[in-house]
Amino acid sequence: MFDFTPFDLVPLEEVVAKKEIHDPRKTPNWTFHYIDISSVSNETYEIVNGKQYMGADAPSRARKVIRENDVIFATTRPYLKSVARVPSELDGHICSTGFCVLRPTDRVLPDWVFYCVISDDFLRQITPKMRGANYPAVTDKDVLAAKVPLPPIDKQRRIVARIKECMERVEEVERLRTEAIEESEYLPSAVFADYVESLDHSNLGEVVLGDVVTECKYGTSKKANTSGKGCPVLRMGNIQGGRLDISDLKHVELPKAERRKYQLQEGDILINRTNSLELVGKSAVFTGLSDDWVYASYLIRLRVDQSRALPEYVNAVINSRIGRGYVYRTARRAIGMVNINAKEIQRMPLPLLPITEQAALIERMKEAGNVIEELVKQFQEEEIGHLRESILRKAFAGEL
């Protein structure tokens, strides 16, 4: 409610100009950009997807004229904060009547208006006034009656500069967090490769993947469906970060003989043979699922002699920089895609540890992976939004 601010509180209507209305249908040959609520991102507070119309075809709600530096505030579900500043290229165009258009007068900076209306203290004044069940909304009058702090214009300018500086730092924190989450996928394979590369390879012998593979086959080319008919089929998009992701699952109808041919067994390794350079050669172990699953033609299925090599260990080698380096050197580039075939996969170098050491290393990798998953979960749950709100509260309290 801004009750903590040392600045005068004034109704928003005292510092913004009256709305400007125009019916584009009165200028039928005019081509204009129309901004509705779906055009505004409530993450970046930007207009991201304006639509273009001829005046004769204007939507019935296309009535409010917008000018450069206006702030548009969505009155439907205002708690979603669909708010944006109008850029110069949209000056004179039209927005929906679902926005309250806030045009700053010489008493207030556009940025000051913007930061006021995205703050929780502003929303607390207008959300109790929402009406309607399916599309709760407030009126322009409700928005304009809400009070905002109003320091002198010079002080506004100084505070706005500090807000922008602090927000840039928050954005940098957010960017680094996103990068850390993305890069965490590669940590287990990097740890694995560091360990294997530190070993005395003279004691391991010259071994390639084909030496431990008992079966190497391509999958079915039968077209998958989304109806759920047939058996579940794993495709290249189901291999994510060295594991199977079955959130996007399709099915395929196969005759009994073909189903047996492509049926997956516990411990099978699936390798992506056609994709972008970043993803080709990535693999995952089929485990923990029923025995009626099959796999698509862009995948290669490997079965290994488990008396010599554990599937999880082989999978870790393939996804480590040992395997990735081999794929980068070997895969063939085509227009838009990169390919590696079954024979080439089987020539991949395989540092073959004794089975007991393979099992111990995989167990350590799982433990490390659990720690990483927990850290990533904490990163994902950590709220950046509260930092932005804290900055605004300090600004309006005169503490920036």
C-alpha positions as CSV (number, residue, x, y, z in Angstrom):
1,M,0.0,0.0,0.0
2,F,3.1,2.2,0.0
3,D,2.4,3.1,3.7
4,F,6.2,2.9,4.3
5,T,7.2,5.6,1.9
6,P,8.4,9.1,3.0
7,F,7.1,10.6,-0.3
8,D,3.7,12.1,-0.9
9,L,1.1,9.6,-2.0
10,V,-1.1,10.8,-4.9
11,P,-3.8,9.0,-7.0
12,L,-2.4,7.9,-10.3
13,E,-5.0,9.9,-12.2
14,E,-3.3,13.1,-10.9
15,V,-0.1,12.4,-12.7
16,V,-1.2,10.8,-16.0
17,A,-3.1,12.2,-19.0
18,K,-6.6,11.2,-20.0
19,K,-7.0,8.3,-22.5
20,E,-7.0,8.9,-26.2
21,I,-9.6,7.0,-28.1
22,H,-9.8,6.3,-31.9
23,D,-11.9,3.8,-33.8
24,P,-9.7,2.4,-36.6
25,R,-12.7,1.5,-38.6
26,K,-13.2,5.2,-39.4
27,T,-9.9,5.0,-41.3
28,P,-10.5,1.7,-43.2
29,N,-7.3,1.9,-45.3
30,W,-5.0,2.6,-42.3
31,T,-2.6,-0.3,-41.4
32,F,-1.9,-0.4,-37.7
33,H,-0.4,-2.6,-35.0
34,Y,-2.9,-3.9,-32.5
35,I,-1.7,-4.8,-29.0
36,D,-3.9,-7.1,-26.9
37,I,-3.1,-8.8,-23.6
38,S,-1.5,-11.8,-25.3
39,S,1.0,-9.4,-26.9
40,V,2.6,-8.5,-23.6
41,S,5.1,-10.6,-21.8
42,N,4.7,-10.6,-18.0
43,E,8.3,-11.9,-17.6
44,T,10.1,-9.2,-19.6
45,Y,7.4,-6.5,-19.4
46,E,7.7,-6.0,-23.1
47,I,5.4,-6.0,-26.1
48,V,6.4,-9.1,-28.0
49,N,3.7,-10.1,-30.4
50,G,1.7,-7.2,-31.9
51,K,-0.8,-8.0,-34.6
52,Q,-1.3,-6.0,-37.8
53,Y,-4.7,-5.0,-39.1
54,M,-6.3,-2.8,-41.7
55,G,-8.7,-0.2,-40.1
56,A,-11.7,-1.9,-41.8
57,D,-10.8,-5.2,-40.1
58,A,-10.1,-3.8,-36.7
59,P,-11.2,-5.9,-33.7
60,S,-14.1,-4.4,-31.7
61,R,-11.8,-3.8,-28.7
62,A,-9.1,-1.9,-30.7
63,R,-9.9,1.6,-29.4
64,K,-7.1,3.0,-27.3
65,V,-4.3,5.0,-28.9
66,I,-0.8,4.4,-27.4
67,R,2.1,6.8,-27.6
68,E,5.8,6.3,-27.0
69,N,6.6,6.1,-23.2
70,D,3.0,5.2,-22.3
71,V,2.7,2.4,-19.8
72,I,-0.1,-0.1,-20.6
73,F,-1.5,-2.1,-17.7
74,A,-3.8,-5.1,-18.3
75,T,-7.0,-4.7,-16.2
76,T,-8.0,-8.4,-16.7
77,R,-6.3,-10.6,-14.1
78,P,-4.1,-7.7,-13.0
79,Y,-2.2,-9.9,-10.6
80,L,-0.5,-11.5,-13.6
81,K,1.3,-8.1,-14.2
82,S,0.8,-7.9,-17.9
83,V,2.5,-4.5,-18.1
84,A,4.7,-2.9,-20.7
85,R,6.2,0.4,-21.8
86,V,5.3,1.5,-25.3
87,P,8.4,1.8,-27.6
88,S,8.8,4.5,-30.2
89,E,7.9,2.2,-33.2
90,L,4.4,1.8,-31.8
91,D,3.7,5.5,-31.3
92,G,0.2,6.2,-32.5
93,H,-0.9,2.7,-32.8
94,I,-3.8,1.0,-31.0
95,C,-4.2,-1.3,-27.9
96,S,-7.1,-3.2,-26.5
97,T,-9.7,-1.7,-24.2
98,G,-8.4,-4.4,-21.8
99,F,-5.5,-2.1,-21.0
100,C,-5.5,1.0,-18.9
101,V,-3.2,3.4,-20.8
102,L,-1.0,5.5,-18.4
103,R,0.5,8.5,-20.2
104,P,2.8,10.3,-17.8
105,T,2.5,14.1,-17.5
106,D,5.5,16.4,-16.7
107,R,5.0,15.6,-13.0
108,V,6.3,12.0,-13.3
109,L,8.8,10.0,-15.3
110,P,7.6,7.1,-17.5
111,D,9.9,4.7,-15.7
112,W,8.6,5.9,-12.3
113,V,5.1,5.0,-13.4
114,F,6.2,1.7,-14.7
115,Y,8.0,0.7,-11.5
116,C,5.1,1.8,-9.4
117,V,2.5,-0.3,-11.2
118,I,4.6,-3.5,-11.3
119,S,5.1,-3.4,-7.6
120,D,3.1,-5.6,-5.2
121,D,2.2,-2.5,-3.1
122,F,0.3,-1.1,-6.1
123,L,-1.4,-4.4,-6.9
124,R,-2.6,-4.8,-3.3
125,Q,-4.7,-1.6,-3.8
126,I,-6.5,-2.9,-6.9
127,T,-6.8,-6.7,-6.7
128,P,-9.5,-6.5,-3.9
129,K,-11.6,-4.6,-6.5
130,M,-11.6,-7.3,-9.1
131,R,-15.0,-8.4,-10.4
132,G,-16.0,-11.5,-12.3
133,A,-15.3,-15.2,-11.8
134,N,-14.0,-16.5,-15.1
135,Y,-12.1,-13.3,-16.1
136,P,-11.6,-11.3,-12.9
137,A,-10.9,-7.7,-13.9
138,V,-10.7,-4.1,-12.6
139,T,-11.7,-0.9,-14.3
140,D,-9.6,2.0,-15.5
141,K,-11.1,4.0,-12.7
142,D,-9.9,1.4,-10.1
143,V,-6.3,1.6,-11.5
144,L,-6.3,5.4,-11.7
145,A,-7.6,5.7,-8.1
146,A,-4.7,3.7,-6.7
147,K,-2.1,5.9,-5.0
148,V,1.6,6.0,-5.9
149,P,4.5,7.7,-4.1
150,L,5.5,11.0,-5.8
151,P,9.0,12.5,-5.0
152,P,10.2,15.5,-6.9
153,I,11.2,14.8,-10.5
154,D,14.9,15.1,-9.9
155,K,14.7,12.6,-7.1
156,Q,12.6,10.3,-9.3
157,R,15.4,10.5,-11.9
158,R,18.1,9.5,-9.4
159,I,16.1,6.7,-7.9
160,V,15.1,5.3,-11.3
161,A,18.8,5.2,-12.3
162,R,19.5,3.2,-9.1
163,I,16.6,0.8,-9.7
164,K,17.8,0.1,-13.3
165,E,21.4,-0.6,-12.0
166,C,20.1,-3.0,-9.3
167,M,17.7,-4.8,-11.8
168,E,20.6,-5.3,-14.2
169,R,22.5,-7.1,-11.4
170,V,19.5,-9.3,-10.7
171,E,19.2,-10.2,-14.4
172,E,22.9,-11.1,-14.3
173,V,22.3,-13.4,-11.3
174,E,19.3,-15.0,-13.2
175,R,21.4,-15.5,-16.3
176,L,24.2,-17.2,-14.3
177,R,21.7,-19.4,-12.5
178,T,20.2,-20.5,-15.8
179,E,23.7,-21.3,-17.2
180,A,24.6,-23.3,-14.0
181,I,21.4,-25.4,-14.3
182,E,22.1,-26.1,-18.0
183,E,25.7,-27.0,-17.5
184,S,24.9,-29.2,-14.5
185,E,23.9,-31.9,-17.0
186,Y,27.5,-32.3,-18.1
187,L,29.1,-32.5,-14.6
188,P,28.6,-36.3,-14.0
189,S,30.2,-37.2,-17.4
190,A,33.0,-34.8,-16.8
191,V,33.7,-36.3,-13.4
192,F,33.6,-39.8,-15.0
193,A,36.0,-38.8,-17.8
194,D,38.4,-37.2,-15.3
195,Y,38.6,-40.4,-13.3
196,V,39.0,-42.7,-16.3
197,E,41.6,-40.5,-17.9
198,S,43.6,-40.5,-14.7
199,L,44.0,-44.3,-14.9
200,D,47.0,-46.2,-16.2
201,H,45.6,-47.2,-19.6
202,S,48.5,-49.5,-20.3
203,N,46.8,-51.9,-17.9
204,L,43.5,-51.7,-19.7
205,G,44.4,-53.1,-23.1
206,E,43.2,-52.0,-26.5
207,V,39.4,-52.3,-26.3
208,V,36.6,-50.8,-28.4
209,L,32.9,-50.8,-27.8
210,G,32.3,-53.6,-30.3
211,D,34.4,-56.0,-28.2
212,V,31.8,-56.1,-25.5
213,V,28.7,-55.7,-27.7
214,T,26.6,-58.8,-28.4
215,E,24.0,-57.1,-30.5
216,C,23.8,-53.8,-32.5
217,K,20.6,-53.0,-34.4
218,Y,18.6,-50.1,-35.8
219,G,15.0,-49.5,-34.8
220,T,11.7,-49.6,-36.5
221,S,10.8,-47.1,-39.3
222,K,7.1,-47.6,-38.8
223,K,5.3,-44.2,-38.2
224,A,4.5,-43.5,-34.6
225,N,1.1,-42.3,-33.5
226,T,-0.3,-40.1,-30.7
227,S,-3.5,-42.1,-30.2
228,G,-1.9,-44.5,-27.7
229,K,-2.5,-47.5,-30.0
230,G,0.2,-50.2,-30.1
231,C,3.3,-50.3,-27.9
232,P,5.3,-47.3,-26.6
233,V,8.2,-46.4,-28.9
234,L,11.3,-44.5,-27.8
235,R,12.6,-41.8,-30.2
236,M,15.6,-39.6,-30.4
237,G,13.9,-36.9,-28.4
238,N,13.5,-39.3,-25.5
239,I,17.2,-39.3,-24.8
240,Q,18.0,-36.4,-22.5
241,G,21.1,-35.9,-20.5
242,G,22.2,-39.5,-20.6
243,R,18.8,-40.7,-19.4
244,L,15.4,-41.6,-20.8
245,D,12.8,-38.9,-20.7
246,I,9.3,-40.4,-21.4
247,S,7.3,-37.2,-20.8
248,D,6.7,-36.9,-24.6
249,L,5.7,-40.5,-25.6
250,K,4.3,-41.9,-28.7
251,H,3.1,-45.4,-29.8
252,V,3.5,-47.6,-32.8
253,E,1.4,-50.5,-34.1
254,L,3.6,-53.5,-35.1
255,P,2.9,-57.1,-36.1
256,K,4.0,-59.6,-33.4
257,A,7.2,-60.6,-35.3
258,E,8.3,-57.0,-35.7
259,R,7.5,-56.2,-32.1
260,R,9.8,-59.1,-31.0
261,K,12.5,-57.8,-33.3
262,Y,12.5,-54.3,-31.8
263,Q,11.6,-55.2,-28.3
264,L,13.7,-53.6,-25.6
265,Q,15.2,-55.4,-22.7
266,E,16.5,-54.2,-19.3
267,G,20.0,-52.9,-19.8
268,D,19.7,-52.1,-23.5
269,I,21.6,-49.0,-24.5
270,L,20.0,-46.7,-27.0
271,I,22.2,-44.3,-29.1
272,N,21.0,-41.3,-31.1
273,R,22.5,-41.9,-34.5
274,T,21.0,-38.9,-36.4
275,N,20.7,-35.4,-35.0
276,S,22.5,-32.1,-34.5
277,L,26.2,-32.3,-33.7
278,E,25.5,-31.6,-30.0
279,L,23.0,-34.5,-29.7
280,V,24.2,-37.2,-32.1
281,G,25.8,-40.1,-30.3
282,K,24.1,-39.3,-27.0
283,S,22.8,-42.5,-25.3
284,A,20.6,-43.8,-22.4
285,V,20.0,-47.1,-20.7
286,F,16.6,-48.7,-21.0
287,T,15.8,-49.6,-17.4
288,G,12.9,-49.7,-15.0
289,L,10.3,-50.1,-17.7
290,S,8.1,-53.0,-18.9
291,D,9.1,-55.3,-21.7
292,D,6.6,-54.1,-24.3
293,W,8.6,-51.1,-25.4
294,V,10.3,-50.7,-28.8
295,Y,12.5,-48.1,-30.4
296,A,12.6,-46.0,-33.6
297,S,14.9,-46.1,-36.6
298,Y,17.0,-43.0,-35.7
299,L,18.2,-45.0,-32.6
300,I,20.7,-47.8,-32.4
301,R,20.2,-50.5,-29.8
302,L,23.3,-52.0,-28.1
303,R,23.3,-55.1,-25.9
304,V,26.5,-55.7,-24.1
305,D,28.1,-58.8,-22.5
306,Q,27.4,-57.9,-18.9
307,S,30.1,-60.3,-17.7
308,R,32.6,-57.8,-19.2
309,A,30.8,-54.4,-19.1
310,L,27.9,-53.0,-17.2
311,P,25.4,-51.1,-19.3
312,E,25.5,-48.1,-17.0
313,Y,29.3,-48.0,-17.3
314,V,29.2,-48.2,-21.2
315,N,26.5,-45.5,-21.2
316,A,28.7,-43.3,-19.0
317,V,31.7,-43.8,-21.4
318,I,29.6,-42.9,-24.5
319,N,28.2,-39.7,-22.8
320,S,31.6,-38.6,-21.4
321,R,34.0,-36.5,-23.2
322,I,35.8,-39.7,-24.2
323,G,32.8,-40.8,-26.2
324,R,31.8,-37.3,-27.3
325,G,35.3,-36.6,-28.6
326,Y,35.1,-39.8,-30.7
327,V,31.7,-38.8,-32.1
328,Y,32.8,-35.3,-33.0
329,R,35.8,-36.8,-34.9
330,T,33.8,-39.5,-36.6
331,A,30.3,-38.3,-37.3
332,R,29.5,-37.4,-40.9
333,R,28.0,-34.0,-41.6
334,A,25.0,-33.6,-43.9
335,I,22.7,-30.7,-44.6
336,G,21.1,-29.8,-41.3
337,M,22.0,-33.1,-39.7
338,V,24.9,-35.2,-38.4
339,N,25.1,-39.0,-38.6
340,I,27.0,-41.9,-37.1
341,N,26.4,-45.5,-38.0
342,A,26.4,-48.8,-36.1
343,K,29.9,-49.8,-37.3
344,E,31.4,-46.5,-36.4
345,I,29.7,-46.6,-32.9
346,Q,31.3,-50.0,-32.3
347,R,34.8,-48.7,-33.0
348,M,34.5,-46.2,-30.1
349,P,37.4,-46.6,-27.7
350,L,36.3,-48.2,-24.4
351,P,38.6,-48.0,-21.3
352,L,37.5,-51.3,-19.8
353,L,37.8,-51.5,-16.0
354,P,37.2,-54.7,-14.0
355,I,33.5,-55.2,-13.4
356,T,33.9,-54.5,-9.6
357,E,35.6,-51.2,-10.4
358,Q,32.9,-50.3,-13.0
359,A,30.2,-51.0,-10.4
360,A,32.0,-48.8,-7.8
361,L,32.5,-46.0,-10.2
362,I,28.8,-46.0,-11.3
363,E,27.7,-46.0,-7.7
364,R,29.9,-42.9,-7.0
365,M,28.5,-41.2,-10.1
366,K,24.9,-41.9,-8.9
367,E,25.8,-40.3,-5.5
368,A,27.3,-37.3,-7.2
369,G,24.3,-37.1,-9.5
370,N,21.9,-37.1,-6.6
371,V,23.8,-34.2,-5.0
372,I,23.8,-32.3,-8.3
373,E,20.0,-32.9,-8.7
374,E,19.4,-31.5,-5.2
375,L,21.4,-28.4,-6.0
376,V,19.7,-27.9,-9.3
377,K,16.3,-28.3,-7.5
378,Q,17.3,-25.6,-5.0
379,F,18.4,-23.3,-7.9
380,Q,15.1,-23.8,-9.7
381,E,13.0,-23.2,-6.6
382,E,14.9,-20.1,-5.6
383,E,12.8,-17.0,-6.2
384,I,14.4,-14.2,-8.2
385,G,11.1,-12.2,-8.2
386,H,11.4,-11.4,-4.5
387,L,14.7,-9.6,-5.2
388,R,13.1,-7.4,-7.7
389,E,10.3,-6.6,-5.3
390,S,12.8,-5.9,-2.5
391,I,14.6,-3.4,-4.8
392,L,11.3,-1.6,-5.5
393,R,10.4,-1.4,-1.8
394,K,13.7,0.1,-1.0
395,A,13.4,2.6,-3.8
396,F,9.9,3.7,-2.7
397,A,11.1,3.9,0.8
398,G,13.9,6.3,-0.3
399,E,16.6,3.9,0.6
400,L,18.3,3.6,-2.8
